[in-house]
Amino acid sequence: MKKLYVLLLLLLFGAQLATAQVSEEQRQRDVENIDNLIEALYASISGEQGEPRDWERFRNLVIPEARLIPTGSDGQGKNTYNVMTPEEFIENTDPYFVENGFYEYEIHREEHHYGRVVHIMSTYGSKRSKSDAEPFNKGINSIQLFNDGERWWVVTIYWAHESESNPIPEKYSGQ
């Protein structure tokens, strides 16, 4: 019985280590500047297969009313979109990310600033594992940021995947 108890404690402790969140100090650094914010945004949704995502870190980056809007096309070729809150995004993507592994990273960035408002065109690559040689997908995230005088916030992420009919323009390719 003692062996079973010790084994359960080890499993529980190991699970806690596997789901470790970033520190409060790191969360503060995440929102100090745009570079940190974008790096944290990609890091919070990325991980190996079976690895939980750091959704608390993600929530720290976005305003509660933020919108995440993927675009695509339906079976008839009509353009579509889906508007999600941060919580809906987490609910819709977490099982897939954990089951399949998902790493998204920035390839190229273009920023447009106007005072407290910033618009970013962030070209991304998506891999199943960080060690994959090539991405299985690419696209562009249109990210709107707001600075409240104390920190940066993500307001909207609106994105489209690259496809044969929707190639990434050369100016956003990072080459």
C-alpha positions in Angstrom: 0.0 0.0 0.0 2.9 2.4 0.8 4.4 1.8 -2.6 1.1 2.7 -4.3 0.8 5.8 -2.2 4.4 6.9 -3.1 3.8 6.1 -6.8 0.6 8.3 -6.7 2.6 11.1 -5.0 5.3 10.9 -7.7 2.7 11.0 -10.5 1.0 13.9 -8.9 4.2 15.8 -8.4 5.4 15.0 -11.9 2.1 16.3 -13.3 2.5 19.5 -11.4 6.0 20.0 -12.9 4.7 19.3 -16.4 2.0 22.0 -16.0 4.3 24.6 -14.4 3.3 28.1 -15.3 5.6 31.0 -15.8 6.2 33.2 -12.8 4.4 36.4 -12.0 7.7 38.3 -12.8 7.7 36.7 -16.2 4.1 37.6 -16.8 5.0 41.2 -16.0 7.9 41.1 -18.4 5.6 39.6 -21.1 3.6 42.8 -21.3 6.4 45.4 -20.9 7.0 45.7 -24.6 5.8 44.5 -28.0 8.6 42.0 -28.6 8.0 40.3 -25.2 4.2 40.3 -25.8 4.4 38.6 -29.2 7.0 36.1 -28.0 4.8 35.2 -25.0 1.7 35.0 -27.2 3.3 32.3 -29.5 4.9 30.5 -26.5 1.6 30.3 -24.5 -0.1 28.3 -27.2 2.9 26.1 -28.2 4.0 22.8 -26.8 4.8 19.2 -27.6 2.2 16.5 -27.9 0.7 15.7 -24.5 2.0 18.9 -23.0 -0.5 21.3 -21.4 -0.6 24.9 -22.6 0.0 27.9 -20.4 -3.5 29.3 -20.6 -2.9 31.6 -17.6 -0.1 33.2 -19.4 -2.3 33.6 -22.5 -5.1 35.2 -20.4 -2.6 37.7 -19.0 -1.8 38.9 -22.6 -5.3 39.6 -23.8 -8.0 42.0 -22.7 -11.0 40.1 -21.4 -13.1 41.3 -24.4 -10.5 40.3 -26.9 -11.5 38.6 -30.1 -9.7 35.8 -32.0 -10.9 35.4 -35.6 -9.7 32.6 -37.8 -10.6 32.8 -41.5 -10.9 30.0 -44.1 -13.2 28.7 -46.7 -16.1 26.3 -46.7 -16.5 23.3 -49.0 -18.0 25.5 -51.7 -15.0 27.9 -51.7 -16.9 30.7 -49.9 -14.7 32.7 -47.5 -15.6 32.2 -43.8 -14.7 33.5 -40.4 -15.3 32.5 -36.8 -15.3 35.0 -33.9 -14.2 33.7 -30.5 -13.6 35.1 -27.1 -10.3 34.1 -25.4 -12.2 31.4 -23.4 -13.8 30.0 -26.5 -10.5 29.9 -28.2 -9.0 28.0 -25.3 -12.0 25.6 -25.2 -11.8 25.0 -29.0 -8.1 24.6 -29.4 -6.7 23.0 -26.2 -7.7 19.4 -26.9 -6.2 19.6 -30.4 -3.0 21.3 -29.4 -2.4 18.7 -26.6 -3.4 15.7 -28.6 -1.4 16.6 -31.7 1.4 18.9 -30.5 1.5 22.4 -31.9 4.3 25.0 -32.1 3.6 28.3 -33.7 6.5 30.7 -34.2 7.0 34.1 -35.9 8.8 34.2 -39.3 8.4 37.9 -40.1 6.8 41.0 -38.6 5.6 44.3 -39.8 4.4 46.9 -37.3 2.3 50.1 -37.7 2.2 52.4 -34.7 -0.2 55.2 -33.8 0.2 56.3 -30.2 -1.2 53.7 -27.9 -2.5 51.6 -30.9 -0.3 49.1 -32.8 -1.2 46.9 -35.7 1.1 43.9 -36.4 1.2 41.7 -39.4 3.0 38.6 -38.0 3.8 35.8 -40.5 3.8 32.5 -38.7 4.8 28.9 -39.2 3.1 26.0 -37.4 4.8 22.7 -36.5 3.6 19.6 -34.6 6.9 19.5 -32.7 9.6 22.2 -32.1 12.1 19.8 -33.7 10.2 19.4 -37.0 12.4 20.5 -39.9 9.6 22.3 -41.8 6.2 23.8 -40.8 3.0 22.0 -41.8 1.3 25.3 -42.2 2.0 29.0 -42.6 -0.1 32.1 -42.5 -0.4 35.7 -41.2 -1.8 36.9 -37.9 -3.2 40.4 -38.0 -2.7 41.4 -34.3 -4.1 44.6 -32.8 -2.4 45.8 -29.6 -3.3 48.5 -27.0 -1.1 50.2 -24.5 -3.0 51.5 -21.4 0.0 53.5 -20.2 1.2 50.7 -17.9 1.4 47.7 -20.2 0.6 46.2 -23.6 -2.6 44.2 -24.3 -3.7 42.0 -27.3 -7.1 43.3 -28.5 -7.7 41.2 -31.6 -6.0 38.4 -33.5 -7.4 37.9 -37.0 -5.6 35.3 -39.1 -5.5 33.4 -42.4 -3.6 30.3 -43.4 -1.5 30.2 -46.5 -3.0 28.1 -49.3 -2.6 27.7 -53.1 -5.2 30.3 -53.6 -3.9 32.5 -50.8 -0.1 32.6 -50.9 1.8 34.7 -48.4 2.9 37.9 -50.2 6.7 38.3 -50.7 6.8 41.4 -48.5 5.5 39.3 -45.6 7.6 36.2 -46.3 10.6 37.2 -44.3 13.0 36.6 -47.2 
